[in-house]
Amino acid sequence: MAKAHQTTDHDRIKTWIEARKGRPSKVAGNGKSGILRVDFREKDEDLNEIGWDEFFRIFEESHLAFLFQEETASGEKSRFNKFIERD
């Protein structure tokens, strides 16, 4: 079973996302704050790509942590991630 990690470190989060060719995004139509997502595909109509500054502003204002997995159980690069409430 692959292990999940948790961080609030902005550099670590950005590095992980960019290494998987992801883009910082939020769910469309959710106003100034929004619900954060990482978009790994072609442009998704349900997501609005945002800059890193806005991404981390929402991340901090929402008191989130980033849960992620480096590799799948089979050893491949994982895209598993989730935004969770900080402890």
PyMOL Python script that loads the backbone (N, CA, C, O; Angstrom):
from pymol import cmd

cmd.read_pdbstr("""\
ATOM      1  N   MET A   1       0.838  -1.183   0.000  1.00  0.00           N
ATOM      2  CA  MET A   1       0.000   0.000   0.000  1.00  0.00           C
ATOM      3  C   MET A   1       0.883   1.247   0.000  1.00  0.00           C
ATOM      4  O   MET A   1       1.845   1.321   0.765  1.00  0.00           O
ATOM      5  N   ALA A   2       0.571   2.218  -0.840  1.00  0.00           N
ATOM      6  CA  ALA A   2       1.338   3.452  -0.936  1.00  0.00           C
ATOM      7  C   ALA A   2       0.964   4.393   0.202  1.00  0.00           C
ATOM      8  O   ALA A   2      -0.191   4.456   0.621  1.00  0.00           O
ATOM      9  N   LYS A   3       1.948   5.113   0.688  1.00  0.00           N
ATOM     10  CA  LYS A   3       1.761   6.000   1.830  1.00  0.00           C
ATOM     11  C   LYS A   3       1.393   7.409   1.375  1.00  0.00           C
ATOM     12  O   LYS A   3       1.947   7.912   0.397  1.00  0.00           O
ATOM     13  N   ALA A   4       0.467   8.040   2.078  1.00  0.00           N
ATOM     14  CA  ALA A   4       0.098   9.429   1.820  1.00  0.00           C
ATOM     15  C   ALA A   4       0.842  10.328   2.804  1.00  0.00           C
ATOM     16  O   ALA A   4       1.117   9.939   3.939  1.00  0.00           O
ATOM     17  N   HIS A   5       1.160  11.534   2.344  1.00  0.00           N
ATOM     18  CA  HIS A   5       1.860  12.527   3.149  1.00  0.00           C
ATOM     19  C   HIS A   5       0.987  13.767   3.257  1.00  0.00           C
ATOM     20  O   HIS A   5       0.087  13.985   2.446  1.00  0.00           O
ATOM     21  N   GLN A   6       1.265  14.569   4.264  1.00  0.00           N
ATOM     22  CA  GLN A   6       0.511  15.802   4.462  1.00  0.00           C
ATOM     23  C   GLN A   6       1.496  16.953   4.628  1.00  0.00           C
ATOM     24  O   GLN A   6       2.513  16.815   5.308  1.00  0.00           O
ATOM     25  N   THR A   7       1.187  18.098   3.998  1.00  0.00           N
ATOM     26  CA  THR A   7       2.051  19.269   4.135  1.00  0.00           C
ATOM     27  C   THR A   7       1.243  20.549   4.004  1.00  0.00           C
ATOM     28  O   THR A   7       0.147  20.565   3.445  1.00  0.00           O
ATOM     29  N   THR A   8       1.822  21.628   4.541  1.00  0.00           N
ATOM     30  CA  THR A   8       1.305  22.974   4.319  1.00  0.00           C
ATOM     31  C   THR A   8       2.386  23.840   3.665  1.00  0.00           C
ATOM     32  O   THR A   8       2.191  25.040   3.474  1.00  0.00           O
ATOM     33  N   ASP A   9       3.510  23.237   3.327  1.00  0.00           N
ATOM     34  CA  ASP A   9       4.644  23.941   2.736  1.00  0.00           C
ATOM     35  C   ASP A   9       4.355  24.295   1.268  1.00  0.00           C
ATOM     36  O   ASP A   9       4.201  23.410   0.426  1.00  0.00           O
ATOM     37  N   HIS A  10       4.284  25.581   0.981  1.00  0.00           N
ATOM     38  CA  HIS A  10       3.923  26.040  -0.358  1.00  0.00           C
ATOM     39  C   HIS A  10       4.891  25.545  -1.425  1.00  0.00           C
ATOM     40  O   HIS A  10       4.459  25.113  -2.493  1.00  0.00           O
ATOM     41  N   ASP A  11       6.184  25.599  -1.156  1.00  0.00           N
ATOM     42  CA  ASP A  11       7.166  25.144  -2.140  1.00  0.00           C
ATOM     43  C   ASP A  11       7.009  23.661  -2.435  1.00  0.00           C
ATOM     44  O   ASP A  11       7.099  23.241  -3.589  1.00  0.00           O
ATOM     45  N   ARG A  12       6.776  22.871  -1.403  1.00  0.00           N
ATOM     46  CA  ARG A  12       6.602  21.424  -1.570  1.00  0.00           C
ATOM     47  C   ARG A  12       5.364  21.126  -2.400  1.00  0.00           C
ATOM     48  O   ARG A  12       5.399  20.264  -3.278  1.00  0.00           O
ATOM     49  N   ILE A  13       4.274  21.829  -2.133  1.00  0.00           N
ATOM     50  CA  ILE A  13       3.020  21.639  -2.865  1.00  0.00           C
ATOM     51  C   ILE A  13       3.200  22.011  -4.342  1.00  0.00           C
ATOM     52  O   ILE A  13       2.818  21.253  -5.234  1.00  0.00           O
ATOM     53  N   LYS A  14       3.784  23.181  -4.583  1.00  0.00           N
ATOM     54  CA  LYS A  14       3.992  23.647  -5.959  1.00  0.00           C
ATOM     55  C   LYS A  14       4.894  22.680  -6.737  1.00  0.00           C
ATOM     56  O   LYS A  14       4.619  22.365  -7.895  1.00  0.00           O
ATOM     57  N   THR A  15       5.956  22.220  -6.104  1.00  0.00           N
ATOM     58  CA  THR A  15       6.881  21.278  -6.750  1.00  0.00           C
ATOM     59  C   THR A  15       6.169  19.985  -7.112  1.00  0.00           C
ATOM     60  O   THR A  15       6.340  19.471  -8.217  1.00  0.00           O
ATOM     61  N   TRP A  16       5.373  19.456  -6.191  1.00  0.00           N
ATOM     62  CA  TRP A  16       4.641  18.201  -6.426  1.00  0.00           C
ATOM     63  C   TRP A  16       3.680  18.362  -7.603  1.00  0.00           C
ATOM     64  O   TRP A  16       3.639  17.514  -8.494  1.00  0.00           O
ATOM     65  N   ILE A  17       2.909  19.450  -7.604  1.00  0.00           N
ATOM     66  CA  ILE A  17       1.920  19.683  -8.659  1.00  0.00           C
ATOM     67  C   ILE A  17       2.599  19.861 -10.018  1.00  0.00           C
ATOM     68  O   ILE A  17       2.185  19.253 -11.005  1.00  0.00           O
ATOM     69  N   GLU A  18       3.633  20.686 -10.069  1.00  0.00           N
ATOM     70  CA  GLU A  18       4.308  20.944 -11.342  1.00  0.00           C
ATOM     71  C   GLU A  18       5.028  19.707 -11.875  1.00  0.00           C
ATOM     72  O   GLU A  18       5.120  19.529 -13.090  1.00  0.00           O
ATOM     73  N   ALA A  19       5.539  18.853 -10.993  1.00  0.00           N
ATOM     74  CA  ALA A  19       6.218  17.625 -11.426  1.00  0.00           C
ATOM     75  C   ALA A  19       5.249  16.678 -12.134  1.00  0.00           C
ATOM     76  O   ALA A  19       5.675  15.794 -12.878  1.00  0.00           O
ATOM     77  N   ARG A  20       3.957  16.861 -11.904  1.00  0.00           N
ATOM     78  CA  ARG A  20       2.932  16.015 -12.514  1.00  0.00           C
ATOM     79  C   ARG A  20       2.164  16.765 -13.597  1.00  0.00           C
ATOM     80  O   ARG A  20       1.112  16.320 -14.056  1.00  0.00           O
ATOM     81  N   LYS A  21       2.710  17.906 -13.995  1.00  0.00           N
ATOM     82  CA  LYS A  21       2.135  18.757 -15.031  1.00  0.00           C
ATOM     83  C   LYS A  21       0.726  19.233 -14.682  1.00  0.00           C
ATOM     84  O   LYS A  21      -0.122  19.399 -15.559  1.00  0.00           O
ATOM     85  N   GLY A  22       0.490  19.450 -13.379  1.00  0.00           N
ATOM     86  CA  GLY A  22      -0.786  19.969 -12.915  1.00  0.00           C
ATOM     87  C   GLY A  22      -0.799  21.482 -12.911  1.00  0.00           C
ATOM     88  O   GLY A  22       0.244  22.130 -12.989  1.00  0.00           O
ATOM     89  N   ARG A  23      -2.003  22.035 -12.819  1.00  0.00           N
ATOM     90  CA  ARG A  23      -2.189  23.477 -12.778  1.00  0.00           C
ATOM     91  C   ARG A  23      -3.049  23.836 -11.580  1.00  0.00           C
ATOM     92  O   ARG A  23      -4.023  23.139 -11.294  1.00  0.00           O
ATOM     93  N   PRO A  24      -2.710  24.914 -10.869  1.00  0.00           N
ATOM     94  CA  PRO A  24      -3.551  25.346  -9.751  1.00  0.00           C
ATOM     95  C   PRO A  24      -4.887  25.845 -10.291  1.00  0.00           C
ATOM     96  O   PRO A  24      -4.927  26.644 -11.227  1.00  0.00           O
ATOM     97  N   SER A  25      -5.969  25.374  -9.699  1.00  0.00           N
ATOM     98  CA  SER A  25      -7.305  25.707 -10.197  1.00  0.00           C
ATOM     99  C   SER A  25      -8.288  25.788  -9.042  1.00  0.00           C
ATOM    100  O   SER A  25      -8.003  25.373  -7.919  1.00  0.00           O
ATOM    101  N   LYS A  26      -9.453  26.337  -9.356  1.00  0.00           N
ATOM    102  CA  LYS A  26     -10.561  26.315  -8.401  1.00  0.00           C
ATOM    103  C   LYS A  26     -11.827  25.993  -9.164  1.00  0.00           C
ATOM    104  O   LYS A  26     -11.912  26.210 -10.373  1.00  0.00           O
ATOM    105  N   VAL A  27     -12.801  25.479  -8.455  1.00  0.00           N
ATOM    106  CA  VAL A  27     -14.078  25.129  -9.057  1.00  0.00           C
ATOM    107  C   VAL A  27     -14.738  26.404  -9.570  1.00  0.00           C
ATOM    108  O   VAL A  27     -14.822  27.396  -8.846  1.00  0.00           O
ATOM    109  N   ALA A  28     -15.207  26.380 -10.813  1.00  0.00           N
ATOM    110  CA  ALA A  28     -15.821  27.544 -11.445  1.00  0.00           C
ATOM    111  C   ALA A  28     -17.075  27.974 -10.690  1.00  0.00           C
ATOM    112  O   ALA A  28     -17.823  27.145 -10.172  1.00  0.00           O
ATOM    113  N   GLY A  29     -17.287  29.290 -10.637  1.00  0.00           N
ATOM    114  CA  GLY A  29     -18.504  29.831 -10.053  1.00  0.00           C
ATOM    115  C   GLY A  29     -18.547  29.837  -8.541  1.00  0.00           C
ATOM    116  O   GLY A  29     -19.632  29.886  -7.963  1.00  0.00           O
ATOM    117  N   ASN A  30     -17.411  29.789  -7.886  1.00  0.00           N
ATOM    118  CA  ASN A  30     -17.399  29.790  -6.423  1.00  0.00           C
ATOM    119  C   ASN A  30     -16.869  31.086  -5.836  1.00  0.00           C
ATOM    120  O   ASN A  30     -16.331  31.081  -4.729  1.00  0.00           O
ATOM    121  N   GLY A  31     -17.006  32.180  -6.541  1.00  0.00           N
ATOM    122  CA  GLY A  31     -16.667  33.484  -6.004  1.00  0.00           C
ATOM    123  C   GLY A  31     -15.186  33.690  -5.742  1.00  0.00           C
ATOM    124  O   GLY A  31     -14.327  33.022  -6.318  1.00  0.00           O
ATOM    125  N   LYS A  32     -14.917  34.641  -4.850  1.00  0.00           N
ATOM    126  CA  LYS A  32     -13.539  35.054  -4.568  1.00  0.00           C
ATOM    127  C   LYS A  32     -12.708  33.939  -3.959  1.00  0.00           C
ATOM    128  O   LYS A  32     -11.558  33.741  -4.353  1.00  0.00           O
ATOM    129  N   SER A  33     -13.269  33.211  -3.010  1.00  0.00           N
ATOM    130  CA  SER A  33     -12.514  32.126  -2.372  1.00  0.00           C
ATOM    131  C   SER A  33     -12.461  30.930  -3.301  1.00  0.00           C
ATOM    132  O   SER A  33     -11.476  30.742  -4.016  1.00  0.00           O
ATOM    133  N   GLY A  34     -13.485  30.139  -3.299  1.00  0.00           N
ATOM    134  CA  GLY A  34     -13.526  28.995  -4.196  1.00  0.00           C
ATOM    135  C   GLY A  34     -13.022  27.731  -3.555  1.00  0.00           C
ATOM    136  O   GLY A  34     -12.445  27.739  -2.468  1.00  0.00           O
ATOM    137  N   ILE A  35     -13.254  26.656  -4.251  1.00  0.00           N
ATOM    138  CA  ILE A  35     -12.825  25.325  -3.815  1.00  0.00           C
ATOM    139  C   ILE A  35     -11.622  24.959  -4.667  1.00  0.00           C
ATOM    140  O   ILE A  35     -11.720  24.891  -5.893  1.00  0.00           O
ATOM    141  N   LEU A  36     -10.490  24.723  -4.020  1.00  0.00           N
ATOM    142  CA  LEU A  36      -9.257  24.434  -4.746  1.00  0.00           C
ATOM    143  C   LEU A  36      -9.257  23.046  -5.356  1.00  0.00           C
ATOM    144  O   LEU A  36      -9.803  22.097  -4.795  1.00  0.00           O
ATOM    145  N   ARG A  37      -8.630  22.952  -6.521  1.00  0.00           N
ATOM    146  CA  ARG A  37      -8.415  21.692  -7.215  1.00  0.00           C
ATOM    147  C   ARG A  37      -7.079  21.779  -7.941  1.00  0.00           C
ATOM    148  O   ARG A  37      -6.529  22.865  -8.129  1.00  0.00           O
ATOM    149  N   VAL A  38      -6.565  20.620  -8.347  1.00  0.00           N
ATOM    150  CA  VAL A  38      -5.411  20.548  -9.233  1.00  0.00           C
ATOM    151  C   VAL A  38      -5.921  19.952 -10.532  1.00  0.00           C
ATOM    152  O   VAL A  38      -6.513  18.873 -10.544  1.00  0.00           O
ATOM    153  N   ASP A  39      -5.684  20.668 -11.633  1.00  0.00           N
ATOM    154  CA  ASP A  39      -6.150  20.214 -12.939  1.00  0.00           C
ATOM    155  C   ASP A  39      -4.976  19.586 -13.679  1.00  0.00           C
ATOM    156  O   ASP A  39      -3.973  20.252 -13.937  1.00  0.00           O
ATOM    157  N   PHE A  40      -5.097  18.306 -14.020  1.00  0.00           N
ATOM    158  CA  PHE A  40      -4.039  17.570 -14.714  1.00  0.00           C
ATOM    159  C   PHE A  40      -4.355  17.339 -16.188  1.00  0.00           C
ATOM    160  O   PHE A  40      -3.509  16.842 -16.931  1.00  0.00           O
ATOM    161  N   ARG A  41      -5.547  17.690 -16.610  1.00  0.00           N
ATOM    162  CA  ARG A  41      -5.993  17.355 -17.972  1.00  0.00           C
ATOM    163  C   ARG A  41      -6.007  18.570 -18.872  1.00  0.00           C
ATOM    164  O   ARG A  41      -5.507  19.642 -18.532  1.00  0.00           O
ATOM    165  N   GLU A  42      -6.603  18.357 -20.042  1.00  0.00           N
ATOM    166  CA  GLU A  42      -6.899  19.485 -20.914  1.00  0.00           C
ATOM    167  C   GLU A  42      -7.826  20.409 -20.128  1.00  0.00           C
ATOM    168  O   GLU A  42      -8.451  19.985 -19.156  1.00  0.00           O
ATOM    169  N   LYS A  43      -7.910  21.636 -20.536  1.00  0.00           N
ATOM    170  CA  LYS A  43      -8.735  22.614 -19.827  1.00  0.00           C
ATOM    171  C   LYS A  43     -10.119  22.047 -19.515  1.00  0.00           C
ATOM    172  O   LYS A  43     -10.828  21.589 -20.411  1.00  0.00           O
ATOM    173  N   ASP A  44     -10.492  22.083 -18.249  1.00  0.00           N
ATOM    174  CA  ASP A  44     -11.762  21.557 -17.758  1.00  0.00           C
ATOM    175  C   ASP A  44     -12.727  22.729 -17.570  1.00  0.00           C
ATOM    176  O   ASP A  44     -12.409  23.681 -16.858  1.00  0.00           O
ATOM    177  N   GLU A  45     -13.897  22.666 -18.197  1.00  0.00           N
ATOM    178  CA  GLU A  45     -14.878  23.752 -18.098  1.00  0.00           C
ATOM    179  C   GLU A  45     -15.343  23.998 -16.668  1.00  0.00           C
ATOM    180  O   GLU A  45     -15.760  25.108 -16.339  1.00  0.00           O
ATOM    181  N   ASP A  46     -15.278  22.993 -15.826  1.00  0.00           N
ATOM    182  CA  ASP A  46     -15.730  23.129 -14.441  1.00  0.00           C
ATOM    183  C   ASP A  46     -14.667  23.732 -13.531  1.00  0.00           C
ATOM    184  O   ASP A  46     -14.930  24.003 -12.359  1.00  0.00           O
ATOM    185  N   LEU A  47     -13.461  23.943 -14.069  1.00  0.00           N
ATOM    186  CA  LEU A  47     -12.370  24.506 -13.284  1.00  0.00           C
ATOM    187  C   LEU A  47     -11.839  25.775 -13.931  1.00  0.00           C
ATOM    188  O   LEU A  47     -11.761  25.887 -15.154  1.00  0.00           O
ATOM    189  N   ASN A  48     -11.478  26.723 -13.085  1.00  0.00           N
ATOM    190  CA  ASN A  48     -10.816  27.941 -13.551  1.00  0.00           C
ATOM    191  C   ASN A  48      -9.364  27.879 -13.102  1.00  0.00           C
ATOM    192  O   ASN A  48      -9.080  27.761 -11.910  1.00  0.00           O
ATOM    193  N   GLU A  49      -8.443  27.958 -14.062  1.00  0.00           N
ATOM    194  CA  GLU A  49      -7.029  27.991 -13.710  1.00  0.00           C
ATOM    195  C   GLU A  49      -6.744  29.322 -13.020  1.00  0.00           C
ATOM    196  O   GLU A  49      -7.220  30.369 -13.460  1.00  0.00           O
ATOM    197  N   ILE A  50      -5.968  29.279 -11.941  1.00  0.00           N
ATOM    198  CA  ILE A  50      -5.615  30.479 -11.188  1.00  0.00           C
ATOM    199  C   ILE A  50      -4.104  30.513 -10.991  1.00  0.00           C
ATOM    200  O   ILE A  50      -3.425  29.503 -11.177  1.00  0.00           O
ATOM    201  N   GLY A  51      -3.588  31.666 -10.618  1.00  0.00           N
ATOM    202  CA  GLY A  51      -2.165  31.804 -10.346  1.00  0.00           C
ATOM    203  C   GLY A  51      -1.806  31.237  -8.979  1.00  0.00           C
ATOM    204  O   GLY A  51      -2.668  30.997  -8.133  1.00  0.00           O
ATOM    205  N   TRP A  52      -0.510  31.033  -8.793  1.00  0.00           N
ATOM    206  CA  TRP A  52      -0.045  30.472  -7.522  1.00  0.00           C
ATOM    207  C   TRP A  52      -0.351  31.387  -6.339  1.00  0.00           C
ATOM    208  O   TRP A  52      -0.660  30.901  -5.251  1.00  0.00           O
ATOM    209  N   ASP A  53      -0.270  32.707  -6.534  1.00  0.00           N
ATOM    210  CA  ASP A  53      -0.553  33.628  -5.422  1.00  0.00           C
ATOM    211  C   ASP A  53      -1.994  33.472  -4.944  1.00  0.00           C
ATOM    212  O   ASP A  53      -2.249  33.376  -3.744  1.00  0.00           O
ATOM    213  N   GLU A  54      -2.930  33.447  -5.885  1.00  0.00           N
ATOM    214  CA  GLU A  54      -4.344  33.274  -5.513  1.00  0.00           C
ATOM    215  C   GLU A  54      -4.575  31.887  -4.906  1.00  0.00           C
ATOM    216  O   GLU A  54      -5.304  31.746  -3.924  1.00  0.00           O
ATOM    217  N   PHE A  55      -3.956  30.882  -5.489  1.00  0.00           N
ATOM    218  CA  PHE A  55      -4.082  29.513  -4.990  1.00  0.00           C
ATOM    219  C   PHE A  55      -3.676  29.438  -3.513  1.00  0.00           C
ATOM    220  O   PHE A  55      -4.411  28.896  -2.688  1.00  0.00           O
ATOM    221  N   PHE A  56      -2.507  29.984  -3.191  1.00  0.00           N
ATOM    222  CA  PHE A  56      -2.025  29.900  -1.815  1.00  0.00           C
ATOM    223  C   PHE A  56      -2.751  30.868  -0.878  1.00  0.00           C
ATOM    224  O   PHE A  56      -2.808  30.627   0.328  1.00  0.00           O
ATOM    225  N   ARG A  57      -3.303  31.952  -1.411  1.00  0.00           N
ATOM    226  CA  ARG A  57      -4.133  32.830  -0.577  1.00  0.00           C
ATOM    227  C   ARG A  57      -5.372  32.075  -0.114  1.00  0.00           C
ATOM    228  O   ARG A  57      -5.718  32.102   1.067  1.00  0.00           O
ATOM    229  N   ILE A  58      -6.037  31.401  -1.046  1.00  0.00           N
ATOM    230  CA  ILE A  58      -7.226  30.603  -0.701  1.00  0.00           C
ATOM    231  C   ILE A  58      -6.839  29.464   0.236  1.00  0.00           C
ATOM    232  O   ILE A  58      -7.548  29.179   1.201  1.00  0.00           O
ATOM    233  N   PHE A  59      -5.722  28.819  -0.048  1.00  0.00           N
ATOM    234  CA  PHE A  59      -5.220  27.709   0.774  1.00  0.00           C
ATOM    235  C   PHE A  59      -5.060  28.157   2.230  1.00  0.00           C
ATOM    236  O   PHE A  59      -5.495  27.458   3.146  1.00  0.00           O
ATOM    237  N   GLU A  60      -4.439  29.316   2.443  1.00  0.00           N
ATOM    238  CA  GLU A  60      -4.203  29.810   3.803  1.00  0.00           C
ATOM    239  C   GLU A  60      -5.488  30.313   4.457  1.00  0.00           C
ATOM    240  O   GLU A  60      -5.738  30.020   5.626  1.00  0.00           O
ATOM    241  N   GLU A  61      -6.307  31.067   3.720  1.00  0.00           N
ATOM    242  CA  GLU A  61      -7.560  31.586   4.270  1.00  0.00           C
ATOM    243  C   GLU A  61      -8.508  30.465   4.674  1.00  0.00           C
ATOM    244  O   GLU A  61      -9.303  30.618   5.602  1.00  0.00           O
ATOM    245  N   SER A  62      -8.422  29.346   3.979  1.00  0.00           N
ATOM    246  CA  SER A  62      -9.295  28.202   4.265  1.00  0.00           C
ATOM    247  C   SER A  62      -8.678  27.241   5.276  1.00  0.00           C
ATOM    248  O   SER A  62      -9.298  26.239   5.632  1.00  0.00           O
ATOM    249  N   HIS A  63      -7.469  27.532   5.742  1.00  0.00           N
ATOM    250  CA  HIS A  63      -6.749  26.706   6.726  1.00  0.00           C
ATOM    251  C   HIS A  63      -6.658  25.249   6.265  1.00  0.00           C
ATOM    252  O   HIS A  63      -7.027  24.320   6.984  1.00  0.00           O
ATOM    253  N   LEU A  64      -6.152  25.084   5.039  1.00  0.00           N
ATOM    254  CA  LEU A  64      -6.064  23.753   4.458  1.00  0.00           C
ATOM    255  C   LEU A  64      -4.667  23.150   4.605  1.00  0.00           C
ATOM    256  O   LEU A  64      -3.685  23.850   4.852  1.00  0.00           O
ATOM    257  N   ALA A  65      -4.618  21.859   4.447  1.00  0.00           N
ATOM    258  CA  ALA A  65      -3.373  21.095   4.310  1.00  0.00           C
ATOM    259  C   ALA A  65      -3.515  20.294   3.022  1.00  0.00           C
ATOM    260  O   ALA A  65      -4.623  20.037   2.551  1.00  0.00           O
ATOM    261  N   PHE A  66      -2.377  19.905   2.465  1.00  0.00           N
ATOM    262  CA  PHE A  66      -2.351  19.164   1.201  1.00  0.00           C
ATOM    263  C   PHE A  66      -1.957  17.727   1.500  1.00  0.00           C
ATOM    264  O   PHE A  66      -0.858  17.463   1.988  1.00  0.00           O
ATOM    265  N   LEU A  67      -2.859  16.806   1.206  1.00  0.00           N
ATOM    266  CA  LEU A  67      -2.607  15.376   1.364  1.00  0.00           C
ATOM    267  C   LEU A  67      -2.238  14.838  -0.013  1.00  0.00           C
ATOM    268  O   LEU A  67      -2.957  15.075  -0.983  1.00  0.00           O
ATOM    269  N   PHE A  68      -1.124  14.115  -0.108  1.00  0.00           N
ATOM    270  CA  PHE A  68      -0.658  13.664  -1.413  1.00  0.00           C
ATOM    271  C   PHE A  68       0.099  12.348  -1.296  1.00  0.00           C
ATOM    272  O   PHE A  68       0.503  11.925  -0.212  1.00  0.00           O
ATOM    273  N   GLN A  69       0.270  11.731  -2.431  1.00  0.00           N
ATOM    274  CA  GLN A  69       0.979  10.452  -2.523  1.00  0.00           C
ATOM    275  C   GLN A  69       2.077  10.616  -3.572  1.00  0.00           C
ATOM    276  O   GLN A  69       1.826  11.136  -4.659  1.00  0.00           O
ATOM    277  N   GLU A  70       3.296  10.173  -3.247  1.00  0.00           N
ATOM    278  CA  GLU A  70       4.409  10.258  -4.201  1.00  0.00           C
ATOM    279  C   GLU A  70       4.282   9.204  -5.299  1.00  0.00           C
ATOM    280  O   GLU A  70       4.421   9.509  -6.484  1.00  0.00           O
ATOM    281  N   GLU A  71       4.017   7.960  -4.891  1.00  0.00           N
ATOM    282  CA  GLU A  71       3.945   6.840  -5.833  1.00  0.00           C
ATOM    283  C   GLU A  71       2.733   5.981  -5.540  1.00  0.00           C
ATOM    284  O   GLU A  71       2.247   5.926  -4.410  1.00  0.00           O
ATOM    285  N   THR A  72       2.253   5.312  -6.574  1.00  0.00           N
ATOM    286  CA  THR A  72       1.184   4.342  -6.401  1.00  0.00           C
ATOM    287  C   THR A  72       1.770   3.071  -5.776  1.00  0.00           C
ATOM    288  O   THR A  72       2.987   2.947  -5.640  1.00  0.00           O
ATOM    289  N   ALA A  73       0.925   2.155  -5.408  1.00  0.00           N
ATOM    290  CA  ALA A  73       1.385   0.885  -4.830  1.00  0.00           C
ATOM    291  C   ALA A  73       2.274   0.123  -5.803  1.00  0.00           C
ATOM    292  O   ALA A  73       3.128  -0.658  -5.383  1.00  0.00           O
ATOM    293  N   SER A  74       2.077   0.349  -7.109  1.00  0.00           N
ATOM    294  CA  SER A  74       2.888  -0.342  -8.117  1.00  0.00           C
ATOM    295  C   SER A  74       4.176   0.414  -8.463  1.00  0.00           C
ATOM    296  O   SER A  74       4.936  -0.018  -9.329  1.00  0.00           O
ATOM    297  N   GLY A  75       4.422   1.557  -7.779  1.00  0.00           N
ATOM    298  CA  GLY A  75       5.663   2.293  -7.974  1.00  0.00           C
ATOM    299  C   GLY A  75       5.623   3.390  -9.020  1.00  0.00           C
ATOM    300  O   GLY A  75       6.652   4.006  -9.297  1.00  0.00           O
ATOM    301  N   GLU A  76       4.457   3.652  -9.614  1.00  0.00           N
ATOM    302  CA  GLU A  76       4.343   4.717 -10.603  1.00  0.00           C
ATOM    303  C   GLU A  76       4.092   6.054  -9.910  1.00  0.00           C
ATOM    304  O   GLU A  76       3.610   6.092  -8.778  1.00  0.00           O
ATOM    305  N   LYS A  77       4.420   7.153 -10.595  1.00  0.00           N
ATOM    306  CA  LYS A  77       4.185   8.486 -10.046  1.00  0.00           C
ATOM    307  C   LYS A  77       2.684   8.668  -9.830  1.00  0.00           C
ATOM    308  O   LYS A  77       1.891   8.484 -10.754  1.00  0.00           O
ATOM    309  N   SER A  78       2.303   9.026  -8.616  1.00  0.00           N
ATOM    310  CA  SER A  78       0.890   9.171  -8.266  1.00  0.00           C
ATOM    311  C   SER A  78       0.419  10.608  -8.441  1.00  0.00           C
ATOM    312  O   SER A  78       1.184  11.554  -8.252  1.00  0.00           O
ATOM    313  N   ARG A  79      -0.835  10.755  -8.802  1.00  0.00           N
ATOM    314  CA  ARG A  79      -1.483  12.068  -8.852  1.00  0.00           C
ATOM    315  C   ARG A  79      -2.483  12.237  -7.712  1.00  0.00           C
ATOM    316  O   ARG A  79      -3.190  13.243  -7.643  1.00  0.00           O
ATOM    317  N   PHE A  80      -2.540  11.251  -6.818  1.00  0.00           N
ATOM    318  CA  PHE A  80      -3.501  11.342  -5.716  1.00  0.00           C
ATOM    319  C   PHE A  80      -3.202  12.574  -4.871  1.00  0.00           C
ATOM    320  O   PHE A  80      -2.077  12.770  -4.411  1.00  0.00           O
ATOM    321  N   ASN A  81      -4.226  13.401  -4.674  1.00  0.00           N
ATOM    322  CA  ASN A  81      -4.114  14.557  -3.790  1.00  0.00           C
ATOM    323  C   ASN A  81      -5.483  14.940  -3.281  1.00  0.00           C
ATOM    324  O   ASN A  81      -6.509  14.625  -3.884  1.00  0.00           O
ATOM    325  N   LYS A  82      -5.471  15.622  -2.163  1.00  0.00           N
ATOM    326  CA  LYS A  82      -6.721  16.042  -1.552  1.00  0.00           C
ATOM    327  C   LYS A  82      -6.420  17.230  -0.650  1.00  0.00           C
ATOM    328  O   LYS A  82      -5.382  17.267   0.010  1.00  0.00           O
ATOM    329  N   PHE A  83      -7.314  18.185  -0.621  1.00  0.00           N
ATOM    330  CA  PHE A  83      -7.192  19.308   0.304  1.00  0.00           C
ATOM    331  C   PHE A  83      -8.024  18.967   1.536  1.00  0.00           C
ATOM    332  O   PHE A  83      -9.209  18.649   1.436  1.00  0.00           O
ATOM    333  N   ILE A  84      -7.384  19.038   2.691  1.00  0.00           N
ATOM    334  CA  ILE A  84      -8.051  18.679   3.937  1.00  0.00           C
ATOM    335  C   ILE A  84      -7.910  19.815   4.950  1.00  0.00           C
ATOM    336  O   ILE A  84      -7.048  20.684   4.819  1.00  0.00           O
ATOM    337  N   GLU A  85      -8.767  19.786   5.948  1.00  0.00           N
ATOM    338  CA  GLU A  85      -8.704  20.761   7.022  1.00  0.00           C
ATOM    339  C   GLU A  85      -7.461  20.512   7.873  1.00  0.00           C
ATOM    340  O   GLU A  85      -7.137  19.366   8.186  1.00  0.00           O
ATOM    341  N   ARG A  86      -6.775  21.577   8.244  1.00  0.00           N
ATOM    342  CA  ARG A  86      -5.601  21.429   9.098  1.00  0.00           C
ATOM    343  C   ARG A  86      -6.010  20.973  10.493  1.00  0.00           C
ATOM    344  O   ARG A  86      -7.092  21.297  10.982  1.00  0.00           O
ATOM    345  N   ASP A  87      -5.130  20.225  11.108  1.00  0.00           N
ATOM    346  CA  ASP A  87      -5.381  19.778  12.487  1.00  0.00           C
ATOM    347  C   ASP A  87      -5.275  20.927  13.449  1.00  0.00           C
ATOM    348  O   ASP A  87      -5.455  20.742  14.653  1.00  0.00           O
TER     349      ASP A  87
END
""", "prot")
cmd.dss("prot")
cmd.show_as("cartoon", "prot")
cmd.util.cbc("prot")
cmd.orient("prot")
